[in-house]
């Protein structure tokens, strides 16, 4: 039978669930990102610090190996909230670098090639599109953030005994929740930069610039006005204050964790507003 004689019929096969559809875009994006050599190199470099921290955990539980080092050195071999804050600060830098390389390739090509009408003509809404792109960055950043952090908690629990885990269970929850907040903030910055600038290189530089510019502006404001509240506008410093609160570590001078959380929530709301404004499949120009 000729093709033109065949009428169009509705698809009668099995339909994927609404939740499964969100993973269609991340699945192909993860494959594309892992084919980039520079991303793989950053992953390899980001694994050095967790390995060094694991060695530190081992030495802290086998202090007999360092008996000749002196009491001051042995006193530093302590696994507490301060240890994990230092670990999270170091890994947060790699999260920023990874987002600067991975984030610009998620939305900018769709805007440059006019692909949004194709996406939104499917059963995919604008919030679902944003969530799917967030899942891409969450999958990329998790192996360098909360996954090695929880592994360190489990390694310490296995060596020190489960009573240690019962007494310090807030450390595991703090590492997990703290890194999730950081991944959300960094991902929103990367997606907003990718949506605002269509050139990948410029968008990646914008991701790095946002964190460094805000940090510099906060310190200049503090120095000029002789205040401390401006440090809440520094995303890295504000998140560090939240981590200290979650892990029970000594906080740094400046605004409290509650104030820092409010400021970071306002930043996230602004970034979401930018995404909502730029992700429009059709725009009427008068």
N, C-alpha and C positions, 0 to 999 in steps of 0.2 A: 504494500500500500504506500502511496506517495506521502511524503512528509506533510504537504499542505492539507491533506485530507484528515490528518490526525488532529483532533481538537485538544485544546489545553484542558488538563484535568488537575484538580487540586491534589497536592501531595498527601498520600494516605499512609506514609510510613510513621515510624516512632518519632516522637518529639523529645528533644532534650529538656530537662527541667530548667527553670529560670536560674537557679543557682549555678548549674553547670555551664550555662552560657557565658557567665562572667570569666570563666577560665579559658575561653577560646583565644582571646587576644593575648593574655599572659603566656600561654603555651608557646605560641610562635615567637613572641618577643623574647622569651628566655632563650630559645634556641638561637635567635639572631645575635643576642648579646654575648652568649658564651662562645660564639665564633670569632669575636673580636679579641685579638691577641693582647691588646693593652688592658682590657678588663681582666683577663686571666692573670696577667702580671700583677695587677693591683691586688687581686685575690691572694696570690702567693705571698706578696709582701705583707699583706694584712694578717697573715697567719703567724708571722714571727713573734709578735708581741704575746698572743695567747700561749704559744709554746713556752716563751720565757716565763710567763706567769705560772704556767703549770710546773715548771722547774722550781720556781719560788715556793709554790705550795708543797712540793715534795720535800724541799729543804726545811720548811717550817715544821713539818711533821717528823723529820729525821735530824733534829738538832745535834745529835751525837756526831754527825759528820763534820760539824763546824765547831767543835769544842775549843779548838785553838784560836778561833777568830775573836774571842773576847765577849764580855757580857753585853756591850753596846750593840754589836752585830746581832747577837741572839735576840735582843729585845726588839729589834726591827722585824724579825721573822714572825709576824702576827697577821693572821687572816681575819680581817674584820671589815666593817663598812668602808673605812678609808682605803683599804686595798682595792676593793671593787670600784670605788669612785675613780681611782687612778687608772684602773683598767678601762673603765667606760670612757674616760676622757680621751685616752689614746685611740680607742677603736672608733670613737665618734668622728675623728679626723678622716679616717679611711672611709667612713660612711659618706661624708661630704664629697670626697674625691670620687668615689664610685657613682654617686648621684649626678655629679657634674659630667661624667662620661656617658652614663646610661640614660639619664632623664631627658636630655634634648632630643634623642632619637625616638621618643614615644609619641609626642603630639605635633611637633614642628613639621614632620613629613606629611601628616594628615592634613594640616592646614595649607601647606604649600602646594599639595597636589589636589586639593579640593575633595578629600575623601570623606569628610564628615557626612554629607548627604547619603553616601553609600552605607555608612555605619548606622545612621539613625533611621534609614529606611527598613532596617531589620528590627526585630523585637529587642531593641537596645536603647534605653533612655540615656539622657545626658548624665544623670548621677551614676548609672551603671557603667557608663564609659569611663568616668573619672575613677570609680572604684576599681575597675579592671586595670587601669594604668597604675593605680596605687599598689595593686597586688603585684605588678611587675617589679616595682622598686622594692616592695617588701620582701619579695623572694630573692632579690639581688643583695639586699643589705642584711638580711637575717644571718647568713653564714659568717659575717664579720662582726656581728653585734651580740644579740641575745643568745644565739646558739653556743658560741664558745664561752659566753658568760655563765650559762647554766651548766655547761660541762665542767667549768672550774668549780662551781658549787658542789657538783656531784663528786668530783675528784677529792675535794677537801672533806666531804662527808664520808666518803669511803675510807680515807686515811685516818681521820680523827674520830670516826665512829658516828653512828646515827644519833646519839644523844647531842652531838654538836649541831646536827641538822635541826633537831627539835628546838634547840635554844636559839638558833640563828636562821630560822626558816624565813624570816623577813628579808634576808639577803637575796634568796632566790626570787621571791616575788618582786623585790625592789629592782633587781637587775632586769627581769623580764618586762615589768611595767615601764621602767625608766627608758629602756631601749625602744619599746614600742612607741612611746611619746616622741622620742628623737627621730625614729624612722618616719613617723607621720609628718613631723615638721619638715624634715629634709626632703621628703617626697613631694610635699606641697610646694616647696620652694622650687624644686626641679621641674615639676609639671607647669607651674605658673610661668617660669622662665621660658620653658619650651613653647608654651602657648602664646606668650607675648612676643618672642623673637623667633622668626622662622629659620634663622641660620643656626646650625647646630653648634658651631664653634663659638659664636657669640653667646648663645644660650648657656653653654657650659661655663664660659667665663663669667656670665651673669650670676650663675649659681654660686661660684666661689666668691664673686664680688659682694654679693648680698651679705654673706657672713662676715667677711673681713671689713666691709664698709660700716656695717652696723656696730661691730666691735670697736673700730676706731672712733666712730662718732660718739659712742657711749663713753669712752675714756676721755675724749676731748671735752664733752659736756661736764663730766665730773670734775675735770681739772679747772675748767673755766669758771663754773658756778660753785665749785667746792661743795659738791653734794655727792651722795651715794646712790640715789634712786635711779640715775640714768643707766646703771649697770643692768637693770632689768631689761633694757632694750638690746642688750648683747645676747643673742640666742644661746651661744655656747655657755656663757657664764650663768645665764638664767636657768638653763637646763641643769647645769652642775649644782646649783642650789637646790633644785628639786630632787636630784639624785641623792644629795647629802641627807635630805629629809626622809627619803624613802629607805635609805640604808642605815640610818642612825649614825651617820658620820658627823664630824664637827663642821658646821657651815662656815662658809667664807664670809668676810665682811660685806655688807650690802643689803639690798632688799631681801625680805624673807621669801620662803618657798611659795606661799600663797600669792604674794604680789607678782612673782615671776611667772607663776602659772597663768594668772589673769592676762599678763602682757603677751605671753606666748599664744594663749587662746585667741586674743585679738589679732595677732599676726596670722594665725591659721584662718580666721574668718576673712581677713582681707585677701589672702591668697585664694581661698575658695571663691570669693566674689570675682576675682580676676579670671579664674577658670570659667565661671558661669558666663562672664561677659564675652570671653573670646571664643568659647566653644558654641558657635552658632552655625548650623548648616546653611542657613539662608539669611542674608542681610539685605535689607532694602535701603538703597542709597538714593536720596532725593537730589 
